[in-house]
């Protein structure tokens, strides 16, 4: 038995002002960025890091 399903998606754009962003969001964002940068540092060769 084959059934047909129709799906519709609505995309909404919203402008968020800084006052609407919770304070904890910035800390979580900072932690994620630091984590990602430290992961990238593992893959950079020592010669290349000396160039910086």
Secondary structure, DSSP 4 states (H G I P E B T S, - for coil): -----------------GGGS-HHHHHHHHHHHHHHHHHHHHTS-HHHHHH-
